[in-house]
Amino acid sequence: MIDSIVQFIFESLKEMDCDIAGLDENSQLGPRGADLSSLSLAELALRVEDQYGLRFGEEETERLSGLTIGQFCAVVAERTSRAEAAAE
């Protein structure tokens, strides 16, 4: 599941016209990596919410800049698994 989330994140970043050259799962979403603005982080969070049926609070979206791409994908995978388990 993580691999498909990582792929989705990179595809989303590319569609958002972000420079993904040199980025990997260890790259931070914020200034020390992808250097996404707060608006871009919010857009990425919305794309993930729509794709995986999740919701991020406003404070969570602000904290995304401190996460690496891999950490963010792990959060998405965990929440997706919990949502699927709750639905059963």
Legacy VTK file of the C-alpha trace (Angstrom):
# vtk DataFile Version 3.0
C-alpha trace
ASCII
DATASET POLYDATA
POINTS 88 float
0.000 0.000 0.000
2.828 2.432 0.827
4.249 2.123 -2.694
0.957 3.162 -4.280
0.665 6.115 -1.888
4.219 7.219 -2.659
3.434 6.992 -6.364
0.253 9.024 -5.864
2.158 11.703 -3.917
4.822 12.060 -6.605
2.203 12.136 -9.376
0.272 14.789 -7.450
3.377 16.903 -6.925
4.152 16.667 -10.622
0.580 17.666 -11.535
0.924 20.609 -9.137
3.982 21.751 -11.162
6.374 21.043 -8.290
9.955 20.202 -9.123
10.313 16.567 -8.061
13.858 16.111 -9.385
16.050 14.814 -6.608
13.149 14.092 -4.252
12.699 10.720 -2.606
10.861 9.291 0.394
13.399 10.879 2.742
12.795 14.379 1.378
10.965 16.733 3.670
7.792 18.315 2.333
8.808 21.709 3.704
11.776 24.029 3.178
14.472 21.402 3.600
13.172 19.234 0.788
10.287 19.747 -1.611
9.950 23.335 -0.325
6.171 23.315 -0.669
4.370 26.506 0.280
1.523 26.314 2.780
-0.912 26.595 -0.142
0.770 23.688 -1.938
0.729 21.603 1.257
-2.998 22.295 1.604
-3.569 21.281 -2.025
-1.586 18.084 -1.546
-3.584 17.279 1.597
-6.840 17.853 -0.311
-5.728 15.559 -3.115
-4.885 12.843 -0.573
-8.198 13.384 1.212
-10.108 12.982 -2.048
-8.108 9.945 -3.168
-8.159 8.031 0.120
-11.304 9.340 1.830
-9.375 10.902 4.707
-9.624 14.232 6.471
-6.790 16.358 7.831
-7.450 19.157 10.282
-6.070 22.619 9.612
-3.370 22.204 12.262
-2.330 18.864 10.765
-1.951 20.406 7.334
0.366 23.047 8.794
2.541 20.341 10.394
2.982 18.463 7.109
5.976 20.600 6.172
7.981 18.906 8.928
7.288 15.419 7.612
9.237 13.567 4.989
7.362 12.196 2.007
7.784 8.702 3.475
6.441 9.773 6.879
3.438 11.425 5.249
2.757 8.272 3.235
2.963 6.194 6.432
0.367 8.461 8.077
-1.917 8.079 5.055
-1.472 4.285 5.034
-2.215 4.020 8.757
-5.341 6.150 8.532
-6.536 4.307 5.438
-6.089 0.950 7.200
-7.975 2.205 10.281
-10.802 3.546 8.125
-11.074 0.258 6.235
-11.084 -1.741 9.490
-13.770 0.497 10.955
-15.905 0.061 7.853
-15.899 -3.723 8.194
LINES 1 89
88 0 1 2 3 4 5 6 7 8 9 10 11 12 13 14 15 16 17 18 19 20 21 22 23 24 25 26 27 28 29 30 31 32 33 34 35 36 37 38 39 40 41 42 43 44 45 46 47 48 49 50 51 52 53 54 55 56 57 58 59 60 61 62 63 64 65 66 67 68 69 70 71 72 73 74 75 76 77 78 79 80 81 82 83 84 85 86 87
